[in-house]
Amino acid sequence: MAEGFYYVSHFVTEWTSHPNFPRPDPVQYYEDCLERLRDLTDWFFHGWHAYQEPHVWRDL
């Protein structure tokens, strides 16, 4: 499971970086989603997240 989660987090970033990949508007939404995916991957592997507590995930 861990290997699959790691793979997906990197695959999505690489796949969506193609210039012809349709990105949602605004561009910030796309960038925020990739950041969230990276943060969740780190949290999954380390068992902790890099945010100060109390932390509330903001809506994308």
C-alpha positions in Angstrom: 0.0 0.0 0.0 2.8 2.4 0.9 4.6 1.8 -2.4 1.4 2.5 -4.3 0.7 5.7 -2.5 4.2 6.9 -3.1 4.0 6.0 -6.8 0.6 7.8 -7.3 1.9 11.0 -5.6 4.8 11.2 -8.0 2.9 9.9 -11.1 0.2 12.6 -10.8 2.8 15.3 -10.6 4.7 14.0 -13.6 1.6 13.3 -15.7 0.0 16.6 -15.1 3.2 18.6 -15.8 2.8 17.8 -19.5 2.1 21.1 -21.3 -1.1 19.7 -23.0 -2.6 18.4 -19.8 -5.8 20.3 -19.2 -5.5 22.2 -15.9 -8.4 23.6 -13.9 -8.8 27.3 -13.4 -7.5 29.0 -11.4 -3.9 27.8 -11.8 -3.5 28.2 -8.0 -6.0 25.4 -7.5 -3.8 23.0 -9.5 -0.7 24.0 -7.6 -2.5 23.7 -4.2 -3.7 20.2 -5.1 -0.2 19.0 -5.9 1.1 20.5 -2.7 -1.7 18.8 -0.7 -0.8 15.5 -2.4 2.9 15.9 -1.4 1.9 16.9 2.2 -0.3 13.8 2.5 2.4 11.6 1.2 4.9 12.9 3.7 2.3 12.5 6.5 1.6 8.9 5.4 5.3 8.0 5.4 6.5 9.9 8.5 3.5 9.6 10.7 3.4 13.3 11.3 2.7 16.4 9.2 4.8 19.5 8.9 2.2 21.9 10.2 1.9 23.5 13.6 -0.9 22.2 15.8 -3.7 22.9 15.8 -3.9 22.6 12.1 -7.0 22.6 9.9 -6.7 21.6 6.3 -8.0 24.5 4.3 -10.5 23.9 1.5 -9.1 23.7 -1.9 
